[in-house]
């Protein structure tokens, strides 16, 4: 199996893209840590699905924005699986408002999870990623970080921020033979997209050459590739998976 025995921590894996990634890595033989914040039952379902296949899984509750909670989660992972080979920073939120209405709190909530969470999780796993044979960091950004998007100044800022973060960590991991890459999905059929009004969704669809929103599996397959040895000579890259949207 492509990921046999590799331990992969996927943040925000109870739903949506994270769930798809966790199940894809598990179906390739990985030991998957299914992180979630509040959706415990859903996280347990993901774990059970993975356990039915060749992989093994563990659920781990932690708000990625909480530094101490992330440290505790990573200690539990170490106890169970020894170390982390692959970290997928997927957990993310939106708090959409036109900038004129965006309060400081709306700004900070998104920064704390989407960037603070990436700092906390990468920090907690950094030694593991350096020491692992072929350690892998995969950050889930967005086409919105490349293009900007009306009403998403906070979110777009966090998703652009991941580009600089990924490239820098790629440099710092390179001489340990570990890599860091970024996936920038277009618009994917999850709860996050479900919150977008239909009128706006129609306008978005007109800008997608492949004329459909992404399925979770369109993203999960790319992450499986980045997590595997097949991507060994790729680092510091941003992979757009967006149906051909220009930016
Ligand atoms: P989603 O369906 O809303 O799921 C979000 C997941 O993140 C849930 O599992 C949620 O767990 C978890 N989460 C949220 N805040 C968390 C926190 N503070 N700590 C730990 N887990 C937390 O979102 P999605 O659409 O799958 O998006 C996943 C990632 O892809 C995000 O980074 C998003 O920015 C990015 N993305 C999404 C799209 C899209 O169109 N959907 C496009 C481009 C990029 P709980 O339910 O347990 O809270």
Boltz pocket constraint, residues with backbone or C-beta under 6 A from the ligand:
constraints:
  - pocket:
      binder: B
      contacts: [[A, 11], [A, 12], [A, 13], [A, 14], [A, 15], [A, 16], [A, 17], [A, 18], [A, 35], [A, 36], [A, 37], [A, 38], [A, 39], [A, 40], [A, 62], [A, 63], [A, 64], [A, 65], [A, 89], [A, 90], [A, 91], [A, 92], [A, 93], [A, 113], [A, 117], [A, 140], [A, 141], [A, 142], [A, 143], [A, 184], [A, 185], [A, 186], [A, 187], [A, 188], [A, 189], [A, 190], [A, 191], [A, 192], [A, 193]]
      max_distance: 6.0
